[in-house]
Amino acid sequence: MTIPVVVAYAALMVFASIQFSASVFLYDGVPLPLISITMGCIGGLIYNWLRLDHYRLFDRPPRIMLKDFFMATCVFSLLGTQLPAAAIYFMPGDSVSYTTSYQVTTPAPSLGRTGRCNAEIRFDDKSLGRTVTLCMDKSQLPASGERMDAISVTEKVTGYGVKIATIDFIRER
């Protein structure tokens, strides 16, 4: 029973890190550490509550319960770091479109051991009120001789942040 749960948990974390990191941005005021610790503690309590009969049946000392609570709290806290991004990604929100200027950097700065982006696009997000940086593939950029004046950004806005839906390069006339 443990191996399928660990595999499912790892798959969920990989899915969340790939899906959410590329296009989901939180507002500055979202208390991510508080959400993560709260989800961890709730998960740890539920885990221990479900295992209460096991502790009684095998006459486990309280330190084992405390160790299991701490372990479950750590695991659920990691999952809790993705909770606000998942709320933005899956919950309904308002669709907002706007036009803004942009900057492209090719090749993009190194991402460390994981590699390098082909191109990095940086623009001012109207909903967040700050500069957003996205990693893009060179095939998504306009042709090398073609100069675009701005980008049209469509995003979903929720109470926790925004999810960038599309970015289209436009030529203003």
Secondary structure as UniProt FT lines:
FT   HELIX           2..23
FT   STRAND          24..26
FT   TURN            28..29
FT   HELIX           32..50
FT   HELIX           52..57
FT   TURN            58..59
FT   HELIX           62..80
FT   TURN            81..82
FT   HELIX           83..90
FT   STRAND          94..100
FT   STRAND          102..105
FT   HELIX           112..114
FT   STRAND          119..125
FT   TURN            126..129
FT   STRAND          130..136
FT   HELIX           138..140
FT   TURN            144..145
FT   STRAND          150..157
FT   STRAND          161..170
//
